[in-house]
C-alpha cells in the first residue's frame, strides 16, 4: 500500500519555488523541507500546512 503523501508549494528565502513534503511512514508523520533550504510560507500556506499535518496525523493514527 502506498503511504499518504502531500506536497505544499512554498518559496525559499530567495523567492525560488520549492515544496514541503508531508508523508506518513510506519505510523509516523514525516515533514520534509526543501533540500538545503528554508521554507518561506504565506499565511494561507501555513493554514494549508496545518490542515495537512492534521490529516497526516489522523492517517498515521489509523494506520
LOGU-565949 format. One record per residue (C-alpha): z, y, x; residue number from 1. Coordinates in nm, 4 decimals. Layout:
zz:yy:xx:i
Z:Y:X:NUM
...
This chain:
zz:yy:xx:i
0.0000:0.0000:0.0000:1
-0.0830:0.3479:0.1265:2
0.2162:0.5738:0.1701:3
0.2131:0.9067:-0.0208:4
0.0760:1.1932:0.1886:5
0.0289:1.5658:0.1222:6
-0.1436:1.8385:0.3236:7
-0.0354:2.2005:0.2792:8
-0.2529:2.4792:0.4111:9
-0.0875:2.7372:0.6355:10
-0.1654:2.9519:0.9386:11
-0.0325:2.9628:1.2914:12
0.1124:3.2859:1.4375:13
-0.2396:3.3862:1.5478:14
-0.3867:3.3567:1.1969:15
-0.5773:3.0336:1.2555:16
-0.5991:2.7871:0.9665:17
-0.3598:2.4951:1.0072:18
-0.1849:2.2423:0.7838:19
0.1620:2.0975:0.7421:20
0.1653:1.7286:0.6531:21
0.4346:1.5660:0.4396:22
0.4433:1.1898:0.4122:23
0.6730:0.9116:0.3041:24
0.7232:0.6345:0.5561:25
0.9650:0.3424:0.5196:26
1.1706:0.5253:0.2579:27
1.1992:0.8499:0.4565:28
1.0248:1.1869:0.4249:29
0.8353:1.2941:0.7370:30
0.7378:1.6610:0.7859:31
0.4670:1.7125:1.0495:32
0.3992:2.0666:1.1669:33
0.0689:2.1762:1.3195:34
0.0342:2.0285:1.6712:35
0.1811:2.2633:1.9319:36
0.2164:2.5426:1.6769:37
0.4435:2.7049:1.4296:38
0.3537:2.7111:1.0626:39
0.3396:3.0555:0.9002:40
0.3808:3.0225:0.5231:41
0.3393:3.2772:0.2464:42
0.5999:3.2889:-0.0311:43
0.3650:3.0862:-0.2552:44
0.3150:2.8289:0.0203:45
0.6927:2.7921:0.0646:46
0.7267:2.7190:-0.3078:47
0.4479:2.4611:-0.2796:48
0.6233:2.3054:0.0214:49
0.9472:2.2865:-0.1783:50
0.7737:2.1106:-0.4678:51
0.6001:1.8734:-0.2281:52
0.9244:1.7860:-0.0498:53
1.0905:1.7265:-0.3868:54
0.8140:1.4841:-0.4884:55
0.8217:1.3116:-0.1492:56
1.1980:1.2681:-0.1809:57
1.1568:1.1091:-0.5214:58
0.8849:0.8789:-0.3891:59
1.1000:0.7821:-0.0897:60
1.3989:0.7027:-0.3133:61
1.1827:0.4927:-0.5449:62
1.0122:0.3092:-0.2569:63
